[in-house]
Amino acid sequence: MVSQVRGMRKRRAGVRSAPAYRGDKRWAYLLLLPSFAGLVLFYLWPAVKTLYLSFTNVGPFGGSTWTGLSNYTALVHDDKFVRSMVNTVLYAGVVVVVGIPLAIAIAALLNTSGLRGKTFYRTLYFLPVVTMPAAVGMVWQWLYNGDYGLINYLLSVVGIGGPRWLTTAPLALFAIAVVGIWMGLGNNIIILLAGLQGIPKELYEAADVDGASRFTQFRKITVPMLSPSIFFVTVLSVINTLQVFDLLFLMMSKTNPALPETETIVYLFYERAFVDNQRGAAAAVSFVLFVLMLIITAVQFRLQRKWVHYA
Amino acid sequence: MPDSTAVAEAPAVTRPGAAPAARRTRKPGHLPVHLILLIGALLMVLPFVWELVTSLKTYHEAISVPPTLWPHEFAWSNYSKVLGQIPFGSMFLNSVLLTLGRTAGQLVTCSLAGYVFARLRFPGRGILFAAYLSVLMIPGQLLLIPQYDIMQGLHWLNSIQAVVVPGMFSAFGTFLLRQFFLSMPDEIEEAARLDGAGPVRVFWNVMLPLARPGLVALGLITMLWSWNDLLWPLIVNTDTDKMPLSAGLATLQGQYSTDFGVLMAGALMASAPMIIAFVFLQRHFIKGIALSAGKG
């Protein structure tokens, strides 16, 4: 995918001689106007405004006073915030580290040549992707229910007393991560499948001739050839999981004793901005998340040189 | 699509000795593959099945231990309770309007902007496009406070336009469609230009019909994200009458925190429209996702 986009750009760069027609300029600005006006009003301006707000103290009636870096320095000593950072990174880590290898494995199995029922499997794996996250949260809260939930019942059948998944401190975060993996799997599989289908069959045929086992083929052909797609899926998953909110909001009630060890950055942001009305402090929280996302993404782009092969 | 070839290739189910040797070597042991994929598929579907089964159980049956695998008597009343407890009708309508409004809006604004960036040359194009690209990187929650203030300033809180209008613009959609317009051969455009067509005619008569796959992809993805969006509606529309279903579910949960039959009925009703749309438009959905690859 990424490589495709690159290829597209390269091709264009050579041909970019499209003549400029007279009178186009005015039309260009006119046709761009609706989109650009919306972009400025609802995206660019709010982004700048949030940055400004993060350096201020916003009063209950909207007036704001400049307080310099104090919102940010306060975050350093804010246990709740530090905890939410840890929770978020942990959540994203679990979902990505478990979810992506799982998606690769399933995509590779689905790509078996001559396999029947591909469409059938693809549909089922994709179902959670189109399901409303709020509904997903409700259903899994029910599945995880300590007394009447299906999961603990199935565990009791084999003689295990299941825990209270969503109210026990370190466990709840992982329980929610399982839901995150379940929900994102189909999306990742689709992108990886597209990448897999781009790998030339001849490579496998040649390896067959050389007598390489299927596992060796997977390691030496599939993974390197798929690495651009894997990289792409990883970058997207990290960005998405760092912003998790919906699942938490539906699965963790405000009175849940495990909430402090589960609360993510966006959840904390929502609370501060729209429940506690601490706009300036909340703006700082959201900006820190933005910077965190930029850093993690930049690091990934840097590391890709070590393991991503662009054909 | 590989699926059709897969079906064509695979011989009718094995009669062990009878299949020609060449055929047999072609699919060496698909059974373990199917086994793993089936177990996985089961895990994907089980929550939905349990959701459906529970939604038809009475309160007492839902919390009976051990759980019944099938409802003794169908408690259809769970569904009417959802309708009675939250203004489901107006929430459904809000969801539909929100989804249609955002989707239509994005198709218009993004296709125009995508076309302009791909096909027209004008001073400032590079810098304006850089502005779009920078917006691509901004996470949504960074914008929420000022966006809320704008809605408040316009007196739009608790209105349908509050959940529709900000979602009618998208840097991502612009970028996606720009890629489509870029990939179109120059010759077609030049031919139309020689016939005296201006940029608007070229856009409408030449480019837009050719960009249909891109428009379908963007349309479906926007539909999906809009229908499922929770955070923004939760913030701007706090009146239950003005909420879409996603936020309505949170309300339902607040009121029926332990009546799991009712909760599951609500969850099912809220997510069903997108699931049904997916089942019918599966190919397009999947193509859309593969093209654009999410942004959740």
Interface residues (C-beta under 8 A of the other chain):
Chain A: M1 V5 M8 R12 V15 A18 P19 A20 Y21 G23 D24 K25 W27 A28 Y29 L31 L32 P34 S35 F36 G38 L39 L41 F42 Y43 L44 W45 P46 A47 K49 T50 L53 G62 I106 L109 L110 T112 S113 G114 L115 R116 G117 K118 T119 Y121 R122 T123 L124 Y125 F126 L127 P128 V129 V130 T131 M132 P133 A134 A135 V136 M138 V139 W140 W142 L143 N145 D147 Y148 L150 Y153 W182 L185 G186 N187 I190 I191 L193 A194 Q197 F232 V233 L236 I239 N240 L242 Q243 F245 D246 F249 L250 S253 V266 F269 Y270 A273 F274 R279 A282 A283 S286 F287 L289 F290 M293 L294
Chain B: P2 D3 A6 V7 E9 A10 R26 K27 H30 V33 H34 I36 L37 G40 A41 L43 M44 V45 P47 F48 W50 E51 T54 A62 I63 S64 V65 P66 P67 V108 T109 C110 L112 A113 Y115 V116 F117 R119 L120 R121 F122 P123 R125 L128 A131 Y132 V135 M137 I138 P139 G140 Q141 L142 L143 L144 I145 P146 Q147 Y148 D149 I150 V165 P166 M168 F169 A171 T174 Q179 L182 S183 D186 E189 E190 R193 G198 P199 V200 F203 L224 W227 N228 L230 L231 L234 I235 L245 S246 A247 L249 A250 Q253 S257 F260 L263 M264 G266 A267 L268 A270 S271 M274 I275 A277 F278 V279 Q282 F285 I286 I289 A290 A293 G294 K295 G296
